[in-house]
């Protein structure tokens, strides 16, 4: 197995999957492969020329290419036009996206249920597209999508094709009573917060930021400053999506808790 991306040296996937394998006394080989935009498809095909290569993870910027390379695509991949997991099958290769399931599993791990809830999804890029199917499967009452580009927000509504999903402008967000906020932008990596009315925090919603750092992200800090107490970053989503990939390859569900604790301690010590 391997993870393809560019850059790739920072990827925690080999460590995560090795820890999963250790739980089942399995011996695996999992490499980091630096993808090249001009030859990625050839690289992926060459990797799977090895009959022992049972699967691969795909990260930026190759998720769309991987989705189009596969011979079979899941519904979520077809919606998002992006794949983060490739599975060898008897005939051909199946593309899956496990990001959304990793997100929902981590929300539940943090005692954040979406069932019957009013959800605000901030962002309409690849992270949001990859999550929308799993978010809807968690049975929210409604998902409001807000994005810097209203066109992209409306495009994601169209992709979701569900009457429980609608687009709202940043200004209109203050009219909503929100139960759960999910920040699917990468703004926290730059210590920036989305340009949205602070009124979104009035209902003291649960707040989830897909970005993770060694301390609270700026978005989580802001949520806490408005009295939100149920908050979480995206480290658990990273481990959760890896666990879903592992299950698709091996049919076994690893325990994410010890892996998450190990990675969290690594972040603190960094």
Backbone bond lengths (Angstrom), bond angles and torsions (degrees), N, CA, C in turn:
res aa  C-N    CA-C-N  psi(-1)  N-CA   C-N-CA  omega(-1)  CA-C   N-CA-C  phi
1 X - - - 1.461 - - 1.525 109.14 -
2 X 1.315 114.54 164.27 1.466 119.16 -179.50 1.514 108.92 -162.78
3 X 1.322 115.14 165.29 1.454 121.49 171.17 1.527 106.94 -120.08
4 X 1.325 115.95 130.41 1.459 122.80 178.56 1.527 109.48 -104.28
5 X 1.307 117.15 136.97 1.457 120.69 176.02 1.514 110.14 -174.66
6 X 1.319 115.15 176.68 1.465 121.24 175.31 1.531 108.41 -156.80
7 X 1.334 118.19 108.86 1.469 127.68 0.66 1.528 111.72 -72.75
8 X 1.332 116.35 169.39 1.460 119.62 -176.45 1.532 113.24 -138.25
9 X 1.326 117.87 -16.44 1.468 120.48 -174.58 1.523 112.54 -58.47
10 X 1.351 116.70 -27.78 1.465 121.06 -176.56 1.525 112.89 -81.05
11 X 1.332 118.13 -10.36 1.464 121.19 -170.15 1.529 112.37 -60.35
12 X 1.316 115.54 133.55 1.461 121.73 177.35 1.528 111.80 -91.77
13 X 1.340 117.31 -2.42 1.462 120.26 -173.83 1.529 114.18 -57.62
14 X 1.353 119.97 -44.32 1.468 118.04 178.90 1.525 112.89 -58.50
15 X 1.319 116.97 -42.33 1.469 120.75 179.82 1.529 110.64 -65.52
16 X 1.329 116.39 -42.71 1.459 120.21 -178.79 1.524 110.67 -62.38
17 X 1.322 116.42 -48.07 1.468 119.48 -176.78 1.534 111.64 -70.12
18 X 1.317 117.18 -31.17 1.460 119.02 175.34 1.529 110.35 -65.34
19 X 1.324 117.07 -40.87 1.468 120.36 177.94 1.522 110.83 -66.51
20 X 1.328 117.23 -37.39 1.467 119.80 174.93 1.529 110.05 -61.98
21 X 1.331 116.74 -46.95 1.466 121.08 -178.01 1.526 110.64 -61.37
22 X 1.329 116.94 -38.66 1.468 120.65 179.85 1.528 111.45 -59.85
23 X 1.338 116.61 -31.80 1.466 119.82 179.63 1.526 111.93 -62.92
24 X 1.339 115.98 -25.85 1.470 120.87 -178.25 1.528 112.09 -112.05
25 X 1.343 116.23 14.46 1.467 121.75 -178.65 1.522 111.70 53.23
26 X 1.330 115.13 40.57 1.463 121.42 179.88 1.520 110.06 -99.32
27 X 1.308 115.84 148.92 1.462 122.03 172.51 1.522 108.19 -105.04
28 X 1.313 116.71 120.53 1.470 120.38 -179.79 1.523 109.79 -130.17
29 X 1.299 114.46 162.73 1.463 121.88 171.35 1.518 106.92 -122.75
30 X 1.331 116.46 124.14 1.469 121.11 -176.37 1.525 107.69 -140.01
31 X 1.318 116.68 116.22 1.465 122.01 -173.04 1.526 112.36 -112.98
32 X 1.313 115.42 158.11 1.467 122.01 167.23 1.525 108.15 -93.61
33 X 1.318 117.23 129.54 1.460 120.75 178.75 1.528 108.81 -124.72
34 X 1.326 114.94 121.10 1.465 120.56 178.11 1.521 108.50 -76.50
35 X 1.337 115.32 112.42 1.452 119.64 -179.85 1.528 111.24 -79.68
36 X 1.313 114.97 150.74 1.465 121.00 175.77 1.521 108.20 -117.82
37 X 1.329 117.61 123.58 1.471 119.96 -175.55 1.524 113.87 -51.84
38 X 1.318 117.50 -35.26 1.469 120.13 -176.21 1.524 112.87 -76.49
39 X 1.336 116.77 -20.52 1.470 119.61 -174.94 1.522 113.42 -131.80
40 X 1.330 117.80 14.96 1.470 119.19 -174.11 1.526 112.52 -56.89
41 X 1.322 118.20 -45.43 1.464 121.05 -177.80 1.533 110.05 -60.17
42 X 1.328 116.91 -41.71 1.460 120.40 177.31 1.529 110.55 -64.31
43 X 1.335 116.98 -39.26 1.464 120.87 178.06 1.534 110.87 -62.51
44 X 1.324 116.01 -45.06 1.458 120.26 -178.54 1.526 110.77 -65.03
45 X 1.314 116.33 -43.51 1.465 120.48 179.34 1.530 110.80 -63.45
46 X 1.327 116.19 -41.93 1.463 120.16 179.54 1.524 111.06 -64.09
47 X 1.333 116.74 -38.37 1.466 120.59 178.37 1.523 110.12 -60.11
48 X 1.319 116.73 -44.23 1.461 120.39 -176.74 1.530 112.88 -82.92
49 X 1.328 117.53 -2.09 1.465 119.89 170.32 1.522 110.76 -64.55
50 X 1.336 115.97 -23.99 1.462 121.28 175.24 1.534 107.83 -76.79
51 X 1.329 119.30 116.93 1.470 120.84 -177.33 1.525 113.69 -63.58
52 X 1.337 117.06 -17.38 1.463 120.27 178.25 1.526 112.47 -83.57
53 X 1.326 117.26 -6.85 1.469 121.28 178.64 1.520 108.25 -79.82
54 X 1.323 116.48 104.46 1.470 119.66 -174.59 1.519 112.78 -92.50
55 X 1.336 117.02 -17.31 1.456 118.45 -178.67 1.509 112.40 -174.91
56 X 1.333 114.65 169.98 1.468 120.73 179.05 1.517 109.27 -150.38
57 X 1.314 114.36 150.80 1.460 121.10 169.06 1.519 108.75 -101.15
58 X 1.327 115.28 148.42 1.462 121.47 -178.24 1.522 108.67 -126.93
59 X 1.295 116.31 129.50 1.463 119.95 175.29 1.527 108.93 -121.65
60 X 1.323 115.32 -174.46 1.467 120.00 -175.80 1.525 111.09 -60.73
61 X 1.330 118.15 142.94 1.473 127.60 5.19 1.535 112.96 -106.74
62 X 1.339 116.91 34.26 1.463 120.10 -169.01 1.534 114.77 -110.43
63 X 1.331 117.98 9.49 1.464 119.69 -174.71 1.532 112.46 -64.19
64 X 1.316 116.78 -38.77 1.461 120.07 179.74 1.531 110.40 -69.65
65 X 1.320 116.77 -42.52 1.463 120.25 178.42 1.527 111.03 -60.55
66 X 1.322 116.28 -41.78 1.464 120.20 -179.84 1.517 111.21 -64.79
67 X 1.337 116.22 -39.99 1.466 120.37 178.89 1.517 110.79 -60.85
68 X 1.319 116.64 -40.29 1.460 120.95 -178.40 1.529 112.42 -77.36
69 X 1.337 117.74 -23.89 1.465 122.04 179.43 1.523 112.03 -73.92
70 X 1.330 116.54 -36.08 1.464 120.71 -174.03 1.532 111.49 -63.86
71 X 1.328 115.13 153.62 1.467 120.65 178.68 1.523 112.36 -85.82
72 X 1.337 116.54 -16.16 1.469 121.41 178.72 1.518 108.27 -142.19
73 X 1.330 117.15 141.46 1.464 121.11 -177.39 1.524 110.01 -128.80
74 X 1.321 116.24 137.94 1.461 120.42 174.31 1.519 109.87 -69.89
75 X 1.336 115.83 166.92 1.469 120.11 177.84 1.521 110.69 -59.47
76 X 1.338 116.11 -42.71 1.465 119.70 -179.76 1.513 112.59 -62.75
77 X 1.324 116.68 -38.70 1.466 120.54 178.01 1.520 110.00 -66.93
78 X 1.330 116.19 -42.12 1.464 119.71 179.17 1.528 110.74 -61.96
79 X 1.338 116.57 -38.70 1.464 120.74 178.33 1.519 111.34 -65.99
80 X 1.322 115.54 -49.37 1.465 120.78 -173.22 1.526 112.60 -84.29
81 X 1.340 116.09 -16.79 1.466 121.57 -171.69 1.523 110.12 51.43
82 X 1.328 114.71 43.08 1.463 121.53 -179.97 1.522 108.12 -155.87
83 X 1.327 115.75 142.11 1.466 121.49 179.48 1.519 109.38 -131.55
84 X 1.327 116.04 141.96 1.466 119.01 174.60 1.530 111.85 -115.95
85 X 1.338 116.94 -1.88 1.461 121.06 -178.79 1.529 109.88 -140.70
86 X 1.321 116.03 131.86 1.456 122.23 174.36 1.527 108.32 -117.18
87 X 1.329 116.73 133.22 1.456 122.67 -178.11 1.521 109.23 -121.96
88 X 1.325 116.46 126.60 1.462 119.95 174.69 1.525 109.09 -71.26
89 X 1.309 117.36 132.34 1.453 122.45 176.00 1.524 109.52 -117.42
90 X 1.327 116.15 174.93 1.466 119.77 179.77 1.525 110.25 -56.80
91 X 1.324 114.22 -38.90 1.461 120.26 176.42 1.523 108.91 -127.95
92 X 1.292 116.92 106.01 1.456 120.14 175.48 1.521 114.39 85.60
93 X 1.344 115.40 -160.11 1.462 121.92 -173.24 1.522 109.81 -137.52
94 X 1.338 115.29 137.44 1.464 121.24 -179.58 1.517 109.74 -105.18
95 X 1.323 115.69 134.70 1.461 122.07 176.64 1.521 109.69 -99.37
96 X 1.306 116.35 130.90 1.460 122.95 178.84 1.518 109.44 -128.34
97 X 1.321 115.27 158.64 1.460 120.61 169.39 1.521 107.87 -122.98
98 X 1.322 116.64 119.59 1.466 120.72 -176.92 1.523 112.08 -105.67
99 X 1.339 117.19 -0.35 1.471 120.10 -177.32 1.527 112.17 -58.53
100 X 1.335 116.28 -45.72 1.459 119.63 -177.71 1.508 112.70 -64.39
101 X 1.333 116.76 -42.50 1.456 120.18 178.53 1.525 110.57 -66.57
102 X 1.339 116.28 -35.18 1.459 119.32 175.58 1.515 111.65 -64.46
103 X 1.331 116.44 -38.65 1.457 121.67 177.54 1.523 110.93 -64.62
104 X 1.323 117.00 -51.14 1.472 120.44 -176.57 1.528 110.50 -63.74
105 X 1.329 117.55 -40.16 1.464 119.59 179.42 1.525 110.88 -64.02
106 X 1.344 116.75 -35.83 1.462 119.01 179.62 1.528 111.12 -74.84
107 X 1.326 117.03 -34.65 1.467 119.46 173.38 1.527 109.84 -58.03
108 X 1.327 116.41 -47.04 1.461 120.29 -179.68 1.531 111.05 -65.32
109 X 1.330 116.83 -37.55 1.468 120.90 177.92 1.518 110.33 -61.12
110 X 1.336 116.23 -30.25 1.467 121.89 178.11 1.528 112.27 -94.59
111 X 1.340 115.70 17.51 1.468 121.92 177.48 1.524 111.93 60.93
112 X 1.336 115.96 38.13 1.462 121.51 176.47 1.525 107.73 -116.01
113 X 1.318 115.79 101.48 1.460 120.55 177.84 1.526 109.30 -92.94
114 X 1.315 115.97 143.06 1.467 120.22 177.70 1.521 112.25 -97.96
115 X 1.300 117.46 -9.94 1.463 120.26 -174.49 1.531 111.35 -61.08
116 X 1.330 114.71 122.05 1.456 120.77 179.08 1.517 114.99 73.03
117 X 1.326 117.50 9.98 1.468 121.34 -173.66 1.533 112.10 -98.69
118 X 1.335 114.32 156.34 1.462 122.58 172.40 1.536 106.94 -91.69
119 X 1.323 116.18 116.97 1.463 121.36 -172.65 1.526 110.12 -114.21
120 X 1.320 116.04 134.86 1.458 121.66 172.89 1.514 107.89 -108.18
121 X 1.327 116.70 116.75 1.457 122.96 177.63 1.526 107.96 -103.14
122 X 1.321 116.21 115.83 1.458 121.23 -178.79 1.519 108.71 -97.17
123 X 1.324 115.86 118.53 1.456 120.91 -178.25 1.517 110.75 111.97
124 X 1.321 115.01 148.09 1.473 119.90 -179.98 1.522 110.98 -138.09
125 X 1.332 116.27 23.21 1.460 121.13 179.38 1.517 111.61 -86.62
126 X 1.331 115.19 -157.15 1.458 120.32 -175.47 1.509 113.92 -60.40
127 X 1.334 117.92 -38.29 1.462 120.64 -179.28 1.528 111.31 -64.39
128 X 1.322 116.16 -42.20 1.464 120.57 178.93 1.530 110.86 -68.92
129 X 1.330 116.30 -42.56 1.469 119.92 179.12 1.527 111.29 -60.97
130 X 1.321 115.24 -40.66 1.453 119.27 -179.05 1.509 114.07 -69.89
131 X 1.331 116.72 -18.12 1.465 120.66 -175.87 1.520 113.86 -100.66
132 X 1.321 118.15 -18.89 1.461 120.54 -166.91 1.528 112.95 -61.24
133 X 1.332 118.67 -38.80 1.465 120.90 -179.23 1.528 110.37 -62.20
134 X 1.329 117.31 -48.02 1.456 121.04 -178.66 1.522 111.46 -67.54
135 X 1.326 117.41 -35.65 1.464 120.42 178.06 1.525 110.29 -62.71
136 X 1.317 117.05 -43.13 1.465 120.64 179.60 1.528 110.79 -67.22
137 X 1.328 116.81 -35.14 1.468 120.44 178.98 1.522 111.64 -65.69
138 X 1.355 116.79 -20.21 1.468 121.02 178.41 1.528 112.08 -81.34
139 X 1.330 117.53 4.42 1.467 125.22 171.49 1.529 115.63 63.25
140 X 1.338 117.70 48.60 1.470 118.34 173.47 1.525 110.20 -71.17
141 X 1.332 116.05 158.92 1.469 119.11 174.46 1.523 109.42 -68.86
142 X 1.337 116.34 -41.50 1.468 120.41 -179.47 1.515 109.55 -160.79
143 X 1.329 115.49 146.46 1.468 122.30 172.69 1.520 108.22 -117.87
144 X 1.315 115.39 118.34 1.464 121.49 174.83 1.526 107.88 -97.74
145 X 1.317 116.61 128.32 1.461 121.32 179.98 1.521 109.45 -107.91
146 X 1.314 115.69 124.95 1.463 119.63 174.90 1.519 108.03 -123.93
147 X 1.308 115.55 142.89 1.457 120.77 -175.05 1.524 109.23 -153.66
148 X 1.318 114.91 152.55 1.476 119.42 178.32 1.527 110.41 -56.06
149 X 1.322 116.37 -39.90 1.461 121.84 174.49 1.523 109.15 -97.68
150 X 1.328 116.33 110.15 1.456 119.72 -179.68 1.528 111.44 -63.79
151 X 1.332 116.06 -30.32 1.466 120.53 178.01 1.526 110.34 -61.11
152 X 1.329 116.58 -43.95 1.460 120.36 -180.00 1.520 111.92 -67.78
153 X 1.332 116.06 -35.60 1.464 119.63 176.89 1.527 110.06 -62.57
154 X 1.315 116.32 -44.53 1.467 120.35 179.67 1.528 110.98 -67.25
155 X 1.323 116.48 -32.70 1.461 119.74 177.56 1.528 110.24 -64.86
156 X 1.333 117.12 -39.74 1.459 120.22 178.49 1.525 110.98 -67.70
157 X 1.326 116.59 -35.92 1.474 119.87 174.82 1.525 109.76 -60.07
158 X 1.314 115.74 -41.71 1.467 120.64 178.89 1.518 111.07 -64.90
159 X 1.320 116.87 -40.75 1.466 121.42 178.72 1.524 110.47 -63.52
160 X 1.337 116.44 -42.74 1.464 120.61 -179.39 1.520 111.70 -64.04
161 X 1.330 116.40 -37.55 1.463 122.24 176.37 1.530 111.14 50.74
162 X 1.327 115.52 53.91 1.465 121.55 -177.26 1.529 107.26 -145.74
163 X 1.334 116.87 133.60 1.469 118.95 -176.51 1.524 113.25 -71.21
164 X 1.330 116.38 -3.61 1.466 119.83 175.07 1.523 112.14 -87.90
165 X 1.327 117.42 4.44 1.465 121.39 -177.07 1.524 109.64 -122.13
166 X 1.330 116.02 131.71 1.466 120.30 176.55 1.518 109.77 -146.34
167 X 1.321 115.51 160.14 1.462 121.58 179.05 1.525 109.94 -98.70
168 X 1.324 116.23 141.93 1.469 121.20 176.35 1.522 108.57 -134.20
169 X 1.313 116.11 148.98 1.459 119.99 176.53 1.522 109.28 -78.88
170 X 1.322 115.56 162.58 1.458 119.40 178.58 1.515 112.46 -58.66
171 X 1.330 116.97 -36.45 1.464 120.59 179.67 1.528 111.97 -70.19
172 X 1.333 116.73 -35.93 1.463 120.41 -177.85 1.521 112.91 -73.12
173 X 1.332 116.58 -14.84 1.466 119.94 -178.81 1.527 112.14 -60.78
174 X 1.329 116.39 -29.01 1.470 119.09 -176.63 1.524 112.29 -68.52
175 X 1.340 116.66 -13.45 1.459 120.11 178.35 1.530 111.86 -86.19
176 X 1.315 117.27 -7.43 1.459 120.83 -173.54 1.523 111.97 -93.21
177 X 1.321 115.21 151.82 1.461 121.64 171.59 1.527 106.63 -108.80
178 X 1.326 115.64 101.82 1.460 121.57 -168.89 1.533 110.75 -101.93
179 X 1.345 114.94 139.28 1.465 121.08 177.44 1.532 112.11 -97.50
180 X 1.333 116.08 -34.65 1.459 120.89 -177.05 1.529 108.98 -139.37
181 X 1.334 116.56 130.81 1.466 121.91 175.24 1.523 108.24 -112.89
182 X 1.332 116.69 130.21 1.462 122.00 175.66 1.523 108.04 -120.57
183 X 1.323 115.89 117.36 1.454 121.04 178.30 1.528 108.21 -91.88
184 X 1.331 115.82 104.77 1.464 121.31 -178.80 1.524 111.94 -100.05
185 X 1.327 116.77 14.58 1.468 120.46 175.21 1.526 108.85 -91.25
186 X 1.327 115.45 167.98 1.469 120.42 177.07 1.522 111.43 -101.01
187 X 1.331 116.89 15.14 1.467 120.79 -174.31 1.526 113.03 -58.52
188 X 1.324 117.00 -33.39 1.464 119.57 -177.78 1.521 112.51 -63.28
189 X 1.325 116.75 -24.44 1.462 119.81 176.74 1.521 111.36 -63.84
190 X 1.337 115.83 -25.90 1.467 121.83 178.92 1.520 111.69 -104.52
191 X 1.345 115.83 15.20 1.467 121.70 -178.09 1.521 112.08 55.73
192 X 1.323 115.48 41.75 1.456 122.07 175.97 1.520 109.34 -122.53
193 X 1.333 115.96 154.39 1.460 120.71 177.13 1.529 108.77 -116.76
194 X 1.316 117.47 152.97 1.469 120.41 178.63 1.522 111.28 -60.05
195 X 1.317 115.17 146.14 1.466 121.42 -179.76 1.528 109.11 -82.20
196 X 1.325 115.11 78.04 1.464 121.97 -177.77 1.517 108.63 -133.50
197 X 1.324 116.17 148.73 1.464 121.16 -179.95 1.529 111.65 -55.62
198 X 1.340 115.27 137.97 1.468 120.25 176.76 1.528 112.32 -63.92
199 X 1.326 116.40 -11.82 1.463 120.23 -179.60 1.521 112.29 -63.19
200 X 1.336 117.38 -17.13 1.467 118.93 178.71 1.521 111.57 -63.43
201 X 1.331 117.15 -19.18 1.463 120.92 -178.81 1.530 112.43 -92.34
202 X 1.348 117.40 -0.94 1.459 120.36 -173.98 1.518 113.51 -59.07
203 X 1.336 116.31 -34.58 1.458 121.22 -176.12 1.526 112.01 -86.01
204 X 1.335 116.51 9.04 1.474 122.68 -176.25 1.532 110.77 50.22
205 X 1.334 116.75 53.71 1.465 119.54 -176.94 1.526 112.60 -69.75
206 X 1.321 115.68 162.88 1.464 120.09 166.25 1.524 106.91 -69.98
207 X 1.319 116.91 141.79 1.469 121.18 -174.58 1.522 109.81 -128.70
208 X 1.336 115.53 128.65 1.467 121.28 -180.00 1.527 108.59 -126.86
209 X 1.324 116.22 128.16 1.463 122.09 177.13 1.525 107.30 -113.07
210 X 1.327 117.79 122.08 1.465 120.43 -178.37 1.527 112.91 -65.96
211 X 1.320 117.37 -19.97 1.463 121.50 176.96 1.529 108.82 -79.64
212 X 1.334 116.33 147.85 1.464 119.48 173.08 1.522 109.22 -131.87
213 X 1.332 114.36 149.26 1.463 120.89 178.83 1.525 107.82 -142.48
214 X 1.327 117.79 -176.45 1.459 119.57 -179.23 1.530 112.24 -81.45
215 X 1.335 116.70 -8.08 1.465 121.81 170.67 1.533 106.98 -134.82
216 X 1.314 116.33 178.76 1.466 119.41 177.22 1.524 110.38 -55.26
217 X 1.327 116.61 137.81 1.465 119.68 174.14 1.524 108.45 -68.57
218 X 1.323 116.03 162.84 1.467 119.75 -178.97 1.536 110.58 -62.68
219 X 1.327 117.44 -31.98 1.464 119.57 179.72 1.524 110.89 -69.64
220 X 1.326 116.59 -40.08 1.466 119.86 177.33 1.525 110.57 -67.64
221 X 1.332 116.59 -38.96 1.472 119.54 176.34 1.526 110.56 -59.02
222 X 1.331 116.26 -42.13 1.458 119.88 -179.82 1.521 110.36 -65.02
223 X 1.339 116.64 -43.50 1.466 120.15 179.31 1.531 110.41 -60.32
224 X 1.316 117.13 -42.46 1.461 121.05 179.14 1.522 111.22 -63.36
225 X 1.344 115.94 -35.87 1.465 119.59 -178.91 1.526 111.61 -65.77
226 X 1.333 117.01 -20.92 1.462 121.64 177.58 1.537 111.74 -99.49
227 X 1.317 115.93 12.38 1.458 119.79 173.25 1.511 115.34 91.50
228 X 1.318 117.87 8.62 1.468 120.04 177.50 1.532 108.57 -76.37
229 X 1.309 116.41 126.71 1.471 120.29 -175.25 1.529 113.16 -108.33
230 X 1.326 116.85 -22.59 1.474 119.80 179.29 1.526 107.79 -97.73
231 X 1.336 115.83 93.51 1.467 121.05 -174.64 1.526 109.20 -131.77
232 X 1.326 116.39 152.49 1.459 120.02 178.53 1.520 110.04 -156.72
233 X 1.349 115.30 148.32 1.458 119.58 173.88 1.532 109.22 -96.87
234 X 1.349 116.25 -174.57 1.451 120.36 -169.55 1.515 116.56 -94.58
235 X 1.335 119.17 11.53 1.461 119.65 179.88 1.529 110.84 -62.74
236 X 1.320 116.13 -39.86 1.467 119.66 178.69 1.514 112.62 -66.11
237 X 1.333 116.74 -29.61 1.467 120.59 175.90 1.523 109.78 -66.51
238 X 1.334 116.34 -41.33 1.466 120.87 177.73 1.528 110.28 -57.56
239 X 1.325 116.20 -48.00 1.466 120.19 -179.06 1.525 110.30 -69.80
240 X 1.328 116.28 -37.38 1.461 120.85 -178.81 1.515 113.07 -65.09
241 X 1.337 116.00 -42.45 1.476 117.82 179.50 1.524 110.19 -68.34
242 X 1.336 117.45 -33.34 1.463 120.28 176.59 1.525 110.39 -66.08
243 X 1.330 116.59 -39.92 1.464 120.29 178.38 1.525 111.23 -62.30
244 X 1.332 116.13 -37.26 1.475 119.80 177.58 1.522 110.76 -66.69
245 X 1.337 117.98 -40.22 1.457 121.10 176.08 1.528 110.80 -61.82
246 X 1.320 116.41 -44.73 1.462 122.16 179.69 1.527 109.98 -58.42
247 X 1.324 115.94 -42.60 1.469 120.62 179.24 1.529 111.10 -64.20
248 X 1.325 116.88 -41.11 1.463 120.16 179.67 1.526 111.52 -64.29
249 X 1.323 117.43 -33.23 1.459 120.78 -179.90 1.525 112.82 -80.58
250 X 1.332 116.40 -40.28 1.462 119.40 -169.56 1.533 114.81 -116.96
251 X 1.340 117.91 -10.89 1.458 120.14 -179.43 1.517 113.33 73.43
252 X 1.326 117.76 18.57 1.470 122.25 179.74 1.529 108.92 -127.31
253 X 1.321 115.51 139.93 1.471 120.04 -178.48 1.532 110.29 -101.66
254 X 1.320 117.40 112.91 1.459 119.87 178.99 1.525 111.67 -77.08
255 X 1.317 114.56 160.41 1.468 122.12 176.02 1.533 107.62 -83.61
256 X 1.319 117.41 119.28 1.466 120.07 -176.63 1.521 112.42 -80.41
257 X 1.324 117.86 -21.35 1.471 120.24 -171.09 1.529 113.82 -59.51
258 X 1.339 119.98 -51.93 1.475 117.64 -178.70 1.527 112.90 -64.51
259 X 1.319 117.02 -32.30 1.463 120.99 178.47 1.521 110.02 -68.46
260 X 1.322 115.98 -43.77 1.456 120.92 179.31 1.524 110.75 -63.66
261 X 1.320 117.12 -41.40 1.464 120.54 179.01 1.529 110.89 -63.26
262 X 1.322 116.36 -40.91 1.467 121.06 179.46 1.531 110.88 -63.41
263 X 1.325 116.63 -47.05 1.467 120.51 -178.95 1.524 111.62 -66.78
264 X 1.329 116.08 -36.93 1.466 119.48 178.41 1.527 109.89 -63.70
265 X 1.312 116.92 -41.40 1.456 120.18 179.15 1.521 110.92 -65.88
266 X 1.331 116.04 -37.08 1.465 119.76 175.89 1.527 111.13 -60.82
267 X 1.331 116.25 -42.12 1.464 120.14 179.11 1.526 110.89 -63.18
268 X 1.320 115.80 -44.39 1.467 120.39 -178.80 1.523 110.63 -61.64
269 X 1.338 115.31 -38.04 1.472 119.76 -177.14 1.523 113.04 -79.84
270 X 1.316 116.41 -13.58 1.481 119.78 -175.81 1.526 111.51 -67.75
